[in-house]
Amino acid sequence: MEPIRVVWGTATGPTEMASYDAALSAAGVGDYNLVAVSSVIPSEATVATVGEAPDLGPVGGRLTVVEAATTSRDHASAALAWAQSPEGGLFYEAAGAAPPAAVREETERGLAAGRSLREWAFDEPEAQTASVQSDDDEFASAVVLAVYGEAESLL
């Protein structure tokens, strides 16, 4: 079984979409159609923090992700926190035009709340943050994604 890969990227660009697309490309997932899922980690899964995704299949394929992403004219921060247990695990995501520490703290608070809803024996939580400041008149985007498996054809 492929691990769930945690990847991230930041970028600036002349439009919101150009900035976001460039951040996805920096994370290695810019050539896929992303399908967001809620934040549950299957019990048999492993999570690997890799930074940039490897080749995950054909261009335009459907890629399942949990995504923290934001774009702004000033500062962009995104964070993803997770914890696992033998029963399963959880991802919590947050993003905004806030300092990276504040966004990371939001994910940690959310993860603690989600853990309290379950009677599972969780491992120590982990987190990844990405942050970028925009240049002049450009937009800034930050993304952190948990990528499940490989891309599947949409056709």
Backbone torsions as a table, in degrees:
resi	resn	phi	psi	omega
1	MET	NA	134.7	176.9
2	GLU	-67.3	144.2	174.6
3	PRO	-73.3	160.7	166.9
4	ILE	-79.8	121.8	-175.6
5	ARG	-98.4	129.4	173.6
6	VAL	-94.3	120.5	-178.3
7	VAL	-127.1	160.1	179.3
8	TRP	-153.8	159.9	178.3
9	GLY	-162.4	155.7	174.9
10	THR	-135.3	155.4	178.4
11	ALA	-166.4	164.9	169.5
12	THR	-123.6	159.1	-179.9
13	GLY	-165.6	168.7	-175.2
14	PRO	-73.3	-19.4	177.3
15	THR	-133.0	165.8	177.9
16	GLU	-58.8	-47.6	-177.1
17	MET	-67.7	-38.5	178.6
18	ALA	-63.8	-40.2	178.4
19	SER	-64.9	-46.6	179.4
20	TYR	-62.3	-45.3	179.5
21	ASP	-60.1	-41.7	179.7
22	ALA	-66.9	-37.2	177.2
23	ALA	-66.1	-41.7	175.9
24	LEU	-61.9	-41.0	178.2
25	SER	-63.1	-40.0	178.0
26	ALA	-62.5	-30.1	178.0
27	ALA	-83.6	-8.1	179.3
28	GLY	87.4	12.4	-177.8
29	VAL	-122.9	18.4	-176.4
30	GLY	-71.6	-14.4	-177.2
31	ASP	-103.5	17.0	-178.4
32	TYR	-121.6	159.3	171.6
33	ASN	-91.7	113.2	-174.6
34	LEU	-84.8	132.8	177.5
35	VAL	-118.9	114.9	-176.0
36	ALA	-81.2	139.3	173.5
37	VAL	-122.0	163.5	174.5
38	SER	-67.9	-171.4	-160.4
39	SER	-107.1	38.8	-178.6
40	VAL	-101.3	131.3	178.5
41	ILE	-95.8	124.4	178.0
42	PRO	-59.7	149.4	-175.0
43	SER	-59.8	-33.3	-176.3
44	GLU	-87.9	0.6	-174.8
45	ALA	-82.7	151.6	167.9
46	THR	-113.6	152.3	179.2
47	VAL	-116.2	128.3	179.8
48	ALA	-121.3	126.4	176.4
49	THR	-86.3	109.7	-172.6
50	VAL	-116.8	-17.6	-179.9
51	GLY	86.4	-69.3	178.9
52	GLU	-122.0	133.1	-178.8
53	ALA	-68.9	144.0	171.5
54	PRO	-75.6	-176.9	173.6
55	ASP	-63.0	121.4	-177.0
56	LEU	-112.4	16.2	176.8
57	GLY	126.7	-168.5	-172.7
58	PRO	-67.0	145.9	175.6
59	VAL	-56.3	136.3	178.6
60	GLY	86.3	0.3	179.7
61	GLY	-70.5	159.5	178.4
62	ARG	-82.3	125.9	-178.7
63	LEU	-123.8	123.6	-178.0
64	THR	-83.7	129.3	-175.7
65	VAL	-143.7	156.6	159.2
66	VAL	-106.9	127.0	-170.5
67	GLU	-126.5	130.8	166.6
68	ALA	-109.4	121.5	-176.2
69	ALA	-152.1	145.0	174.0
70	THR	-152.9	153.8	176.0
71	THR	-136.0	137.2	177.4
72	SER	-150.3	172.7	178.0
73	ARG	-84.2	-6.4	-173.8
74	ASP	-123.7	-81.3	-175.3
75	HIS	-129.3	139.8	179.4
76	ALA	-129.3	130.4	175.8
77	SER	-132.4	140.6	176.3
78	ALA	-136.7	145.2	179.6
79	ALA	-144.3	150.4	176.7
80	LEU	-136.4	126.4	176.4
81	ALA	-118.1	152.0	179.9
82	TRP	-151.8	157.4	174.4
83	ALA	-147.2	144.8	-178.4
84	GLN	-122.6	159.6	175.4
85	SER	-147.1	170.2	175.9
86	PRO	-60.8	-27.6	-179.2
87	GLU	-79.6	-24.0	-175.8
88	GLY	153.7	-165.2	-179.8
89	GLY	-156.5	-179.9	-176.6
90	LEU	-136.9	143.4	165.7
91	PHE	-109.5	144.7	169.3
92	TYR	-131.7	133.5	-176.5
93	GLU	-120.5	151.7	175.0
94	ALA	-152.3	154.1	179.5
95	ALA	-161.1	154.9	177.6
96	GLY	170.4	-177.3	178.6
97	ALA	-90.8	50.4	-177.6
98	ALA	-120.6	164.8	175.4
99	PRO	-60.6	150.3	-177.5
100	PRO	-57.0	-37.0	-179.4
101	ALA	-63.7	-37.6	180.0
102	ALA	-68.3	-40.2	179.7
103	VAL	-68.7	-41.9	177.7
104	ARG	-62.8	-41.8	178.7
105	GLU	-61.4	-37.3	177.2
106	GLU	-62.0	-40.9	178.4
107	THR	-66.4	-37.9	-179.1
108	GLU	-67.4	-38.5	175.9
109	ARG	-65.0	-43.5	178.5
110	GLY	-63.9	-42.7	178.9
111	LEU	-63.0	-41.4	177.5
112	ALA	-61.1	-40.5	178.4
113	ALA	-64.8	-43.3	178.4
114	GLY	-65.1	-38.4	177.7
115	ARG	-64.5	-35.9	-178.4
116	SER	-69.2	-17.6	178.5
117	LEU	-81.4	-12.1	-174.3
118	ARG	-122.4	142.2	178.6
119	GLU	-94.2	54.2	-179.3
120	TRP	-108.4	153.4	176.5
121	ALA	-92.8	91.4	-175.6
122	PHE	-78.8	146.3	168.4
123	ASP	-72.7	175.5	175.7
124	GLU	-62.9	137.5	179.1
125	PRO	-68.0	155.2	174.5
126	GLU	-127.6	161.8	179.5
127	ALA	-153.0	154.8	175.1
128	GLN	-136.8	136.3	-178.4
129	THR	-126.8	145.9	172.9
130	ALA	-132.0	142.1	-176.1
131	SER	-150.4	145.3	-179.8
132	VAL	-152.2	148.0	175.8
133	GLN	-104.9	139.2	-179.8
134	SER	-78.2	157.9	176.2
135	ASP	-102.4	131.7	174.2
136	ASP	41.1	-111.9	-175.7
137	ASP	-97.3	15.6	-175.7
138	GLU	-93.1	165.3	173.4
139	PHE	-93.4	151.8	177.0
140	ALA	-117.6	137.8	177.5
141	SER	-131.1	140.8	174.1
142	ALA	-131.0	136.5	178.6
143	VAL	-135.8	142.3	167.5
144	VAL	-134.9	126.7	-175.5
145	LEU	-130.6	146.0	167.6
146	ALA	-102.0	117.7	-173.7
147	VAL	-105.3	118.4	-178.3
148	TYR	-91.4	114.4	171.7
149	GLY	67.1	-146.2	-178.3
150	GLU	-118.1	165.5	-179.5
151	ALA	-69.4	142.5	176.6
152	GLU	-115.5	144.8	-179.1
153	SER	-61.6	141.0	174.1
154	LEU	-86.5	-9.7	-177.5
155	LEU	-100.0	NA	NA
